[in-house]
Amino acid sequence: MMPDDATAWAWPWWTVMVLINALNLTLCLRIFLRTASSVDEPDWRYRTWMRRMGVVFTIVGAYRSVFVCRYSTQMAWFDTLANSSLLIRGFALFAEVSFSGLFALALIQANRDLAVDPAAAMARRFTRRAPYVLWGCISLAQVFATTGVITKSELAFAIEETLWFTGFVTVLPLAVLQLRRASAMRDSGRFEPIRRFALLTVLWCGVYCAWSLCLNLPTAWGQAMVKDPVCRIW
């Protein structure tokens, strides 16, 4: 960690992030306890996985808001083992797999609730498999992210970012399809939660993919080409 005078400007930012994540954690635990009695619901298995993954993601997010680190430069907010980059990467593995699992399971459930089943065989396969592609890409990205932390490989980080982009750009058309279908349903009140979820997914995927394609991926691959020995050999 740098001297206090060099990081004084960042303490207000850190405080706000910690407070926001503390609020998120409180709301998450409240919802988790409130939904514990819905064991007899027909979709209990789906709810169980969503509850578990939501708790994992929120707890790790709160932890990382306190113990901030930067993988590539090995900079840590606190000079303590709890702020270890490798430890935080281990926690992040579970959080990011849970994050993608939340998206994937929600998309699969929305397909069922909306009876999304296009007539064309290719479109039907796409709607069924896109959520699994998202989860698979982000799960695979954990291998490269961990490799990057251990080896300081910029190439590994670039591949990780590419896999994240691939996962979300894959489900973007499905989210648009679900949004259009939910908006067209006659029983608008029943499908309003799905419509809001689909709208949020479209906005998230659109903004994330645009940012990744225009800024994040060019930066990541540019650094890999300049700094990574493997890329220089190529």
HELIX and SHEET records of a PDB file:
HELIX    1   1 ASP A    4  THR A    7  1                                   4    
HELIX    2   2 ALA A    8  ALA A   10  5                                   3    
HELIX    3   3 TRP A   11  ARG A   34  1                                  24    
HELIX    4   4 THR A   35  SER A   37  5                                   3    
HELIX    5   5 TRP A   44  VAL A   66  1                                  23    
HELIX    6   6 LEU A   81  ASN A   83  5                                   3    
HELIX    7   7 SER A   85  LEU A  114  1                                  30    
HELIX    8   8 ALA A  121  THR A  151  1                                  31    
HELIX    9   9 GLU A  154  ALA A  184  1                                  31    
HELIX   10  10 SER A  188  TRP A  211  1                                  24    
HELIX   11  11 SER A  212  ASN A  216  3                                   5    
HELIX   12  12 LEU A  217  LYS A  227  1                                  11    
HELIX   13  13 PRO A  229  ILE A  233  1                                   5    
SHEET    1   A 2 CYS A  69  ARG A  70  0                                        
SHEET    2   A 2 MET A  75  ALA A  76 -1                                        
END                                                                             
